[in-house]
Amino acid sequence: MTEIIPLLNLRQIRKSFGPNEVLKGVDFRLAPGEVVGFLGANGAGKSTLMRILAGILRPDSGEMTLQDKSHSPKGPVQGRDAGISIVHQELSLVDSLSIVDNLFLGREIHRLGQIRQTEQLRQARQILARLGSPLDPDRKVARLRTGEKQIIEIARALLHQTRVLILDEPTAALSPGEAENLFRIVGELSNQGIGVVYISHRLEEIDRLADRVVVLRDGRMVYDEPRGVHNRAAIIAAMAGRDVGEHVQVAGSANPATPHLFETINLGRKPLVNKVNLVLRPGELVALTGLVGSGRTELLRLLAGIDQPDEGRIVYRGKPFHPDGPAHSLRRGIGFLPEDRKDQGLFLAHSARTNLSISVLEELAGGKGLLRHVRNRDESKLFDDKSDLLGLQPKNPALAAGRFSGGNQQKILLGRILASRPGLLLLDEPTRGVDASARRDIYRILAEAAGRGAAILFATSEFAEALALGQRIVVMREGTIAADFPNTPGLSPGDIMRHAVSEQS
Amino acid sequence: MRGIILALSGQRVLLALLGICAVFSLLTIQRTAPEGTAAGEQVARVFLSEKRPPMARVLVVSTNSAEDGQFSVRVAELLGEQGILIDFAQSPIQAREAAEGKSGPPISAVLATGSASSWPVLERFNLPVLAPAPSLWPVFLQRSNLLNIASQISVIAIIAAGMTLVIMTGGIDLSVGSIAALAAVVCTRLVRDHFGGINAGAPGMIVSGFAAICVGGVVGWGSGAIITWCSVPPFLATMGVMLVASGLAFQVSEGQSVYQVPDAFTWLGRESVGGVPVVVILTLVLYALASHLIQSTVLGRYILATGSNPVAAYLAGVPVKRVQRIVYATSGALAALGGVILASQLKSGAPTYGQMYELYVIAAVVVGGTSLSGGQGSVWGTLVGALLIAVIQNGMNLLGMESYTQKIVLGLVLLAAVLADRLRRS
C-alpha cells in the first residue's frame, strides 16, 4: 500500500514553542485508504502535529503535500477545505441545534440567502445512511449519546469531502457496542479511499484496525512498521524510550507498618473514576501517573473534596471522611494544587504576597471571622518565611503573580498550600511548564515536606518524573488503578507504559 | 490619613476631577458680592476705617433671609464694640421710618446687604450707602454651590460604595434604585402608621430608618442567594429583584407619596453639624469603613480574590458563595440607606425614587477605576468617580446647558472611563 502515491506526505516538520522544541523534524506519509495507528506518550508531540495538519498551528519549517499539492493551510477553515478533518475527544457540536444544522453549520446550502432545508435533509440522510446510522437528522444534538455525537462529527467530516480523517482517542467515551460500530465505519471509510490517522492508547484497537503503526516520541518518529510486523512489546518500548530521568533523591519507602493516613475504598465518580482503592501513609511521596484521559486529575479532585464521589468511601486519619468542598478539606489538612495554575490557581493581577496568604488569612488574622484585620506585618513575615523555603525569584512580595516565571508561579502556589501545614498534599502536575532549575527546587520542596511527615500524592504525565520522585508509583488506566508498586532502581518508563496502555478489550 | 492621600494620589480620576473643577471655575467666574457673615464683616470694616464721625449712628438694612440675618448680626457685633448706635430695618418701610425718625444723633450711613442695597428708597435719604463690594469669583466655587454638590451626590455615593464591593467580586447589582425606593416608602410608612406620623419622635424615626435598611439588606441577600444557589448570572438575578423591589415599593406605598412625617425627619438629609451636612459626614465615614474593609480585612481579600479568579479562590478555600451573599446584602443595605436619605431630603417617601440610580451608581464605580471584570479597584476611586459625575452635571447646569446635551456628555465620560479600563488591561 505504501508504494502508491501518498495521499499525505510530511517532510521534516519542526515546531518550537519558545525554547521548547516539540517537533524535531517529523516525516509522515499516509496512503489513500490507509489506516495508521498513531501512538505516543504524553507530550510526545502528537497533538501539535495534528494541529499543524489541520491548520490550527503553522510549522516552523518542513514541507507538507496533500495529493501532490503543497499543503500549507493558514487556518482551520483552510485545513478543512483542503480535506483534513479532526474528530477530537472533546466534541465540537452545538448542543442546541439539530443534527442537520450541525452537519451544515458554516456551510449551509442556500439560494438567495434562504437555507434549502429539504436539500440539506436529503444529504444528511444520505450521509448518515452511508455510516449505517439510523439517527433522524431533525433530532437535537443535546439528546444524543457520546457515540452518536461522534458519528455526527464523522458525518460532518465526510460532508466536507474529507480525504484525511484524524480520530483522536475516539473510543475513550464509547460503549463496546458503539466502539464496534465505529470500527466498522473506519473500515468503510478506508475502502472509500479516505486516509485515517487513528490515535489511541488501546493496543487491541490498533492491532485490529491499523495497516501500519507509527510511534512519536520526543518530537521524532521512532517507530514505523506495517501490519504483521509490528508487535506490542516493541511499540511499548518505542513509546517509553530507554532514558530514565535522573533520580532526584534516594527513593526510600515509608515503613509499611506506619498506620494509613488516607485510604479510599472502591471510590468512584462516573464516568472517569471507577473503584479506586488507594492507601497513603505519612511521609510517603507517591506518583500518580497514566496516559491522558486515564482519570488522574479526576481522582485527585475527588480526593481533594472538590467533586463528590458517587460510590465508595474515604477513611482519613482513621475516621470516615466526607468531602465537602476545598475549604473543608483545607481545614482538615488536605491541600490541593490544581493542574492549571493560571486558570485555577493564581490571582494573576494580585501581589505574590496576597497570592501566598489567601488560604491562611483567618489564621493570620488571629481566628475565625471575616471582619478580622489582616496585618501587613504578619503577611510579610509569612512571605519571607515561605519565599526562603521555596527559593522564590524575584523575592518581591508586591510584584503581581502574573509577572513571575512559570516555575516561580508554581512555587507561590506550593507556598500557599504549605502555609496551611497540610498532612496530605494532592498535587496535579506540579512541574508542568516549569524550567529545569525550578523543577529541581520543586522536587526538593516536596521531598522536604514528605520528610516532615506529610503524605504527598502527585499526578504526573511524565513517567520519567514518576520514577525520579516517587517512592511508590500508582498507574491509572481508564479510571481505575492498573498498578501500584514501589519504585525500585532499575525500573524504566517502559515498565510504567506496560500498565498504562490497555492490552485487553 | 496618609493611606487615604496615597490612595487618592494614585488616581488618574482624581486628576481628571481637579481638572474639570478648574475648567468650571474659570467658566463660571462672575462678579458676585459676598453674603452673610463675610459680607457683614466687610461692610462693617469699610465703615470703621473710612467714615467714622464721633457719636455715629448707622442704619442696617437687610431682607429677612437667613443669610441677611447673619449679615446684620455680624455688623452689630463689630460696630457695637465701638459704641456706635445701630438701627435695623428689614423692609423699605421700616428703613424710611428709621431714616425719618428725629430723635437721637443723625444717621451717618446706611449699611445694606447686597439684596437690600438695590431698594430705591435708600436713594432718597441722601446718605452714603455701604454695600458689599462685588468681586470676581467663580459661582462654581461658592461655598453654597460646593455644599449643594456634596449633598446631591451623597446618596449616589453611598449606594456606589456597596456597588463597588459587588463589582469587585465580578458581579453587578441592578436592583439598588428599586431598593432605595422600597426603603424610602417602608421608612416613611412606619413613621406615619406606627410612630405617630407628624408627631413622631426621634426614637420612632430611628427605628423606622433601621428597619428600612434591614429590609434592603434582606432583599440584597436574596439576590446573593439566587446568584449563588441557583447559579443565575448576577445581571439577570438582580434585574428580577429590581422589578420585584419596585413592585413592592408601589404596594407598600399604595402607589402614593407618603409625606406624613415630622419636620425633624429632614435632619439626616438637610441638616449640618459644624457647617458640614450630616450626609457628607456619613458618606465619608462609610467610605473610610469600606476602604478599611477592602484593604485590611479577611473579607476584603476574599472579595478581591473572588473577583480576580473565582475558581482559584474556591480551590484556595475562600468561601466564595458566602462572600457573594455578603456583598449583595451590603449593597442592598447601603441602597436602602440611600433611600432613607432621599426620603429625609424630600421629606416624603415615594415608590418612584431612585429610578435610573443603578446606572449612575455603576457609572460612578466604573469612572472611579474599578474594573467591571472584578478583582481590582478602589473604594475611594468610586467616591471620586461619583464626585466627577456630580461636578460635570453641576457645572453644566451652571453654564445653562440643556439636559439633552448633559446626557450626551455624561455618556461620553462613561465610555471614556470604560475605554481607559480596557487600555490599562491590555
Interface residues (C-beta under 8 A of the other chain):
Chain A: I306 G325 P326 A327 L330 R331 F336 P338 D343 Q344 G345 L346 F347 L348 A349 H350 T354 S357 I358 S359 L361 E362 A365 G369 L370 L371 R372 H373 V374 R375 R416 S420
Chain B: L293 S296 T297 V298 L299 R301 Y302 L304 A305 S308 N309 V311 A312 A313 Y314 L315 A316 G317 V318 P319 V323 I326 G375 Q376
